[in-house]
Amino acid sequence: MIQVGEAREFVLETLHALAPVERALADALGCVASESVVATEPVPGFSNSSMDGYALRAQDTSTGSVRLRVTGTVLAGQVASRSVHSGEAMRIMTGAAIPDGADAVCMIEETSVDLDGGTVQIQPVIIPGQFVRHPGDDVAVGQLLIESGSELSGSQIGVLASQGLASLMVHPRPRVGVLSTGDELAGPGDKLAYGQIRDVNRPMLLALLRQSGFTPIDLGIARDREDEITQRLQRGVDECDAVVATGGVSVGDVDFVKTMLAQVCSSRARWMQVAMRPGKPFAFGTADPCGAPIFGLPGNPVSTRVSFEMFVRPALRRLAGHQLLDRPLVNMVLDCDMTRQRDGKLHLVHVDFRASDDGRHHVVRASRQGSHLLSAVADANGIAMIPDGEGLHTGDLARVMILNSELSH
């Protein structure tokens, strides 16, 4: 057996971010920027009001309550046709340009208007600049907006849009082919013959890939025949940036994936027995000559799920240009025993954790263990990493990979 770290190093050491492409901002959410962006326009580009109210000269209110003559109204998107002079005010809406001569705004809640609308009573003393947004308050010309290597969030896309940008150079989302193998597999809608099982790995992986921000490509089910598996793997290499196959990587007589992997990836392929449970059998190679990574995962669904988190997802994030490859790892308090026997392996246990009033996260339940028990782990929001030994007990700290923080409340 080899350690998890050695297996991860073999997977990651030769992978690099995909070549940048130009993407419309609308399609760039979650992508990694391959270029830095510097502001060329100030935001806002002009002085404008942050409140509905009255634009005025602050010095006119220096003695307190004062009555000013209303000379017009400025709506957002409009420009005042005249200046504001001493003793005058102009009705203004949020976002509207401050009229020439005015240097402050009194919010409407602190005013009272005569019945004819000709004058307005300003109650408080107003200071210059009050409720005025100045040019460059948000973004100044020359300001670094997006750094190369940044994952684009919705807010960052909004900032880029404020500069009038329609597109950006990013590392593309990897296209990932998913292949299931095995004579025993039945697809959706197929009649289930005695001895067959439903293919759950492919739908699960396609969903996990989409959830992780990648583009999944369905390569279907390949029967346990060398030529069919090779053909499907080659199709995946030709059409995709990476391929994930499940089944056929153990030690059975018809475990062809590891054999075919060695053919498609003749220059760099390795079949491994990784010191973790579940997910011990694992194969990986990079296809000739393009270098596309091919992952061979075990067929039991919980093993597939764990191997995806430990090896596949970090590798694909590297292809996508991300700096942080792994999900967050947090020390959590155990509210239940998690005992085990020594076997030289890292045990990866699906758990349910919750935020507690003590300011820490607590593991409240461990799922039933078994590489075939997918329903038992479907609602888990973390994977606890239990090192080799006798296990951990209530009150101990466990290292937990956060799968879904939205389920932690």
C-alpha positions, 0 to 999 in steps of 0.5 A: 500500500502507498500513503494518501499523500504519495497518491495525491502527489503522483496525480497532481505533480504534472497537472497544470491549468488549462490554456486561457480562453475569452469568456463573456462575463455572464459565463465566467462565474466560478472561473479563474481569471488568467489576467489581472484587471486594473480600473480605467474608469472611476466609479462613480464617475460623477458626484451624486446623491446617496439619498432622496432629499434636497441638494443645497449649499451647506453654508446656508444651514450653518445657523440651524433651521432655514427655509430655502427656495426650491428651484427644480428637481433632478432625477437619476440619469438627468443633469440639472439645467441650472446651478444652485445658488445661495438660499436655494435647494433642488429636489434630488433622487438617489443616484442623481448628479449633484447640481453645480453650486450644491455641495451637500444633500439633506435627506427628505426625512429631515425636511418639510415642504410648503403646500405649493412646493415652492420652499422647503424647511431644512431642519438640521445643520448640514455639513459639506459633502453630507450624503454625497458620493464623490467620483472614485469613492468605490473604484479609483482609476488604476485600482487593481480590481481582479488579480490573476488567479482569482476565482470570479464571484458574482460581486467581482463580475459586477465590479468588472461590469462597472468598467464596461467590460463584456468579457475576460480571459479565464481558465476554462471549466474542465470538460470531464468525461464520466464512464461506468464499466461492468456487465452487471450495470443497468441504466435508467429505464432498463429492466433489472435482471437478476444479478444486475445493479443500477448504475449509480456512480455515473449519475452521482459523478456527473452531478458532483462535477456540475456541483463543483463547477466543471462541465460533465460529459456522459460517456455511458456504460462500457461492458467488460470488454477490452475493446469497448473500454478502450474505445470509450476511454479514447473517446473521452480523451479526444473530447474532454480535458479529463476522464473519470471511469468507475469499476475495473480497477481492483484485482478481479479477472475482468478488471480491465480499466487498469489494463486499458489505462496502461495502454492509453497512458503508456508513458505515465500510468500507475495502479495503486493500493492506497492506504485509505478506507474506503477507496483503496484501489485507485488508478491514474494516468495521463493520456498520450500525447495530450496529457489529459488525466484519466482516473480509475475509481473503485466501483462501490459508490461510497468508495467512488464518492471518497476517491472523487473528493481525495483525488479527482476534485483537487486535480480538476481544480488545478486544471481550472486554475484554482490556487486552493485545491481542497475543501476546507478542513476543520477541527471539530469536537466529537459528540460520539465515539468513532472507534476503529481497529489498526489496519495501516489505513486512514479511515474516511468516515462520513459524518453529520456536523452542526455549529454549536453555541460554544462557537465550535462545530460538533460532529453529532453523528457518524454514518453507517460504514460500508463502501456499498451503503450510499444512502447512509452517507447521502445526507452527510455534510463532512468526512472525518479523517480518523488516523490509524489506531484505536480511533477517537472518543467523545470530546476528542477533536477530529479533522473533518473535510467540509462537504456542504456547509449549508447543512451545518445549521 
